[in-house]
Amino acid sequence: MITSAANPTLKLVRKLLAQKRKRDELGLFVAEGEDLVDAARSAGIEPVELLVAGETVSAELLAELSTLAHPARVVGVFRAGDLPLEQRDVTLALWRVGDPGNVGTLLRTADAFGAALALSPGCADPLAPKALRASAGAIFRVPLVGFEEAEGRRVALVAHGGSPLAEVDLSGPVTFLLGAERAGLPEELVAGSDCLATIALPGAAESLNVAAAGAIALYEHSRRLL
């Protein structure tokens, strides 16, 4: 049992939880909680380190590491290289979406509709603690692909001026482009897309949260397949 805060494994976990640079450097990340660890194992992904309060590490030391309001009893260290990478027929491609909660929520939404997720530079780290929690385990099932690698017709979701989403051709592989809420998509990405689509809003709001827009786009695509 680990009983010292100076233990190398605990030091590693602290750094992985706090630093994207360290996650990138080592190709490792930390999942807090039994639900996330169970989701990984259900997907066939085993932790390289598993800390269990009262069994492999003292409960007090594990609680000191936690980023959660109520410390997890189980913490797993995983390899980023074990996560899925395959292409899918529908992808959400996020441009500079900096909120880890939105990135995690879109992972969960992609999981619900069998989609992949593509992230541009400048997006929040999907392996950060807040994004992992928001993903509810979807990180272990949803392929993460490069922003330029996403396949199919590129449909840019814009707040105004696009064709109504309900009328856009979504046959074959398709990638929905979504920008950060304030800045949206840059002009060059919009100009280089195959189609512009706008989600009709009959209410007073001028635009949608990016996670809501991604969910509606994937639902519309899924609805066409039924």
C-alpha positions in Angstrom: 0.0 0.0 0.0 1.2 3.5 -0.9 1.4 5.6 2.3 3.8 8.4 1.2 2.8 11.5 -0.7 6.3 11.4 -2.2 5.5 8.1 -4.0 6.5 8.3 -7.7 3.1 7.1 -8.9 1.3 9.7 -6.9 3.6 12.4 -8.2 2.9 11.2 -11.8 -0.8 11.3 -11.2 -0.6 14.8 -9.8 1.3 16.1 -12.9 -1.0 14.3 -15.3 -4.1 15.8 -13.7 -2.7 19.3 -13.7 -0.6 19.6 -16.9 -1.6 19.1 -20.5 2.1 19.3 -21.4 2.9 16.3 -19.2 -0.1 14.3 -20.7 1.2 15.1 -24.2 4.8 14.3 -23.3 4.1 10.9 -21.7 1.0 9.9 -23.7 -0.8 9.2 -20.5 -3.9 10.6 -18.8 -5.9 10.0 -15.6 -9.5 8.9 -15.2 -11.0 9.5 -11.8 -13.9 7.3 -10.6 -15.2 3.8 -10.9 -17.6 4.8 -13.7 -14.8 6.0 -16.0 -12.5 3.0 -15.2 -15.3 0.6 -15.8 -16.1 2.3 -19.1 -12.5 1.9 -20.2 -12.5 -1.8 -19.3 -15.8 -2.4 -21.1 -14.2 -0.9 -24.2 -11.2 -3.3 -23.8 -8.8 -0.7 -22.4 -6.9 -1.6 -19.3 -5.2 1.0 -17.0 -1.4 1.0 -16.8 -1.8 2.0 -13.1 -4.8 1.5 -10.9 -5.1 3.2 -7.5 -7.8 2.0 -5.2 -8.4 3.8 -1.9 -7.7 1.6 1.1 -6.2 -1.2 -1.1 -3.3 0.1 -3.1 -3.1 3.6 -1.6 -4.3 5.2 1.5 -7.7 6.9 1.2 -6.3 10.2 2.5 -3.6 10.4 -0.1 -5.9 9.5 -2.9 -8.4 12.2 -1.8 -5.6 14.8 -1.8 -5.0 14.1 -5.5 -8.6 14.5 -6.5 -10.1 17.2 -8.8 -13.6 16.1 -7.8 -15.8 17.7 -5.1 -16.2 14.2 -3.7 -12.9 12.3 -4.1 -13.0 9.1 -6.2 -12.3 5.7 -4.7 -10.6 4.5 -7.8 -8.2 6.3 -10.2 -6.7 4.8 -13.3 -3.8 5.9 -15.5 -4.3 5.2 -19.2 -2.4 5.3 -22.4 -3.7 7.9 -24.9 -2.5 5.5 -27.7 -5.0 2.9 -26.6 -8.0 5.2 -27.5 -9.9 4.4 -30.7 -8.8 6.2 -34.0 -10.9 4.7 -36.8 -12.8 6.9 -39.2 -16.7 6.9 -39.1 -19.3 8.0 -41.6 -20.2 11.1 -39.5 -17.8 13.3 -37.6 -18.0 16.5 -35.6 -15.0 18.7 -36.3 -14.5 21.3 -33.6 -12.6 24.5 -34.4 -11.0 26.1 -31.3 -13.7 25.0 -28.9 -11.9 26.0 -25.7 -14.4 24.9 -23.0 -13.5 21.4 -21.8 -17.1 20.9 -20.6 -18.3 21.4 -24.2 -15.6 19.1 -25.6 -16.6 16.4 -23.2 -20.3 16.9 -23.8 -19.7 16.6 -27.6 -17.8 13.4 -27.0 -20.8 12.0 -25.2 -23.1 13.2 -27.9 -20.9 11.7 -30.6 -21.0 8.4 -28.7 -24.8 8.4 -28.7 -24.9 8.8 -32.5 -22.0 6.6 -33.5 -19.9 9.6 -34.6 -16.2 10.4 -34.4 -14.7 13.7 -33.1 -12.0 15.8 -34.7 -10.3 18.6 -32.8 -8.3 21.5 -34.2 -5.3 23.1 -32.5 -6.6 25.4 -29.8 -9.4 23.1 -28.6 -9.6 22.1 -25.0 -7.8 18.9 -24.2 -10.3 16.0 -24.3 -8.1 14.2 -21.7 -8.3 17.0 -19.1 -10.3 16.0 -16.0 -13.3 18.3 -16.7 -13.6 17.0 -20.3 -13.3 13.4 -19.2 -16.1 13.8 -16.6 -18.3 15.5 -19.1 -17.7 12.7 -21.6 -19.2 10.1 -19.1 -16.8 7.4 -20.5 -17.4 8.2 -24.1 -13.6 9.1 -24.5 -13.0 5.3 -24.5 -15.4 4.6 -27.3 -15.4 7.7 -29.6 -12.6 7.9 -32.2 -10.5 11.1 -32.0 -9.1 12.0 -35.4 -7.1 15.0 -36.8 -9.1 18.0 -37.9 -7.9 17.7 -41.4 -8.3 13.9 -41.5 -12.1 13.9 -41.0 -13.7 12.3 -44.1 -16.7 13.2 -46.3 -18.5 16.3 -47.3 -17.8 19.2 -45.1 -20.9 20.9 -43.8 -20.1 24.2 -41.9 -22.7 25.0 -39.3 -23.2 28.8 -39.2 -25.6 30.9 -37.1 -27.0 32.7 -40.1 -27.0 32.6 -43.9 -26.7 28.9 -44.5 -29.2 26.5 -46.0 -31.7 25.1 -43.5 -30.1 22.0 -42.0 -33.3 20.0 -42.7 -32.8 20.6 -46.4 -29.1 19.9 -46.7 -27.9 16.7 -48.4 -26.4 14.5 -45.6 -25.9 11.3 -47.6 -22.6 9.5 -47.6 -19.8 10.4 -45.2 -20.2 13.8 -43.7 -18.2 16.1 -41.4 -20.0 18.9 -39.5 -17.7 21.8 -38.8 -18.5 23.7 -35.5 -16.7 26.8 -34.2 -16.3 28.3 -30.8 -19.4 30.1 -29.7 -18.0 33.7 -29.8 -15.7 33.5 -32.8 -17.5 30.9 -34.8 -15.7 29.4 -37.9 -13.0 31.4 -39.7 -13.8 32.6 -43.1 -11.3 30.3 -44.8 -12.9 27.2 -43.3 -16.4 28.4 -44.3 -15.2 29.2 -47.8 -13.6 25.8 -48.1 -16.6 23.8 -47.0 -18.9 22.0 -49.3 -22.1 23.4 -47.8 -23.2 26.0 -45.2 -26.1 24.9 -42.9 -28.0 26.9 -40.4 -30.2 25.4 -37.6 -33.6 27.2 -37.7 -34.4 28.9 -34.4 -38.0 30.0 -34.1 -37.4 31.5 -30.6 -35.7 34.7 -29.6 -32.2 33.3 -29.1 -29.7 34.3 -31.9 -27.5 31.2 -31.6 -27.0 27.9 -29.8 -24.4 26.6 -27.5 -21.9 24.6 -29.6 -22.7 21.4 -27.7 -26.4 21.9 -28.5 -25.7 22.6 -32.2 -23.6 19.5 -32.5 -26.3 17.3 -30.9 -29.0 18.7 -33.3 -26.7 18.1 -36.3 -26.0 14.5 -35.3 -29.7 13.9 -34.6 -30.7 15.2 -38.0 -28.1 13.0 -39.7 -29.3 10.0 -37.6 -32.9 10.7 -38.4 -32.3 10.5 -42.1 -30.9 6.9 -41.6 -34.0 5.6 -39.9 
